[in-house]
Amino acid sequence: MRLLVQVDHPLAKCQLTIVRDKRTEPHRFRAAIRRLTSLIACEATRSMELRAIEVETPLTRCAGHTLAQRIGLIPILRAGLGMVEPVLELVPEAEVWHLGLYRDEQTAEPIHYYSKLKPDSPVHVAMILDPMLATGGSAALACQRVKDWGAEKVMLLSVIAAPEGIARVHSEFPEVDIYTCSVDAGLNANKFIVPGLGDAGDRIFNTLS
Ligand code: PRP
């Protein structure tokens, strides 16, 4: 219960520095988010269940493995889209189900605007993808939607997280495992993560102006 994994791989520290740097232009920002997501996904997939299978090599029969469960990636629009491809590279059989949420600029409360979760067809393991866990409002709403859908296991993959967001998700959903590269110092008065990386969605999609 209440699993928080901080991925402090040396390569993650270097890529994290690139995404934090305000001079990093969108194409380098996207690439760094992809690399960070790969490193997070390696950790998050450690507990995946396997089924034993046999294959024939060119020489003989041999024991092997395949994933035993349906894995679903749930990117939170928009910024979560930047994390989909690197997880699919590692888990090509994963399904992708989209959730649209944005944070109201005045209240910082999440607004739900899109859901593609197909009723009666929940995945076994749901990996919610969002580069930023700030107040935790968006993540908590996403966890609720995914649990209502019927996913047996829910995990949250974030590039950076504020202690406030981690505490909120774990108080409402102690069974949700959180994977992140950094637990930052906290939130500022505008509820932005500090030191943070700015607005991940705008930096990924080059919509800062
Ligand atoms: C950002 C981020 C999370 C949310 C985190 O999205 O990608 O979804 O805010 O904040 P919270 O933990 O306080 O809820 P944003 O609302 O900027 O939407 P966008 O991805 O469309 O830019």
Residues whose N, C-alpha, C, O or C-beta is under 5 A from the ligand:
A	BS01	PRP	I76 L77 R78 A79 L101 Y102 R103 A108 D130 M132 L133 A134 T135 G136 G137 S138 A139 G165 G201 D202
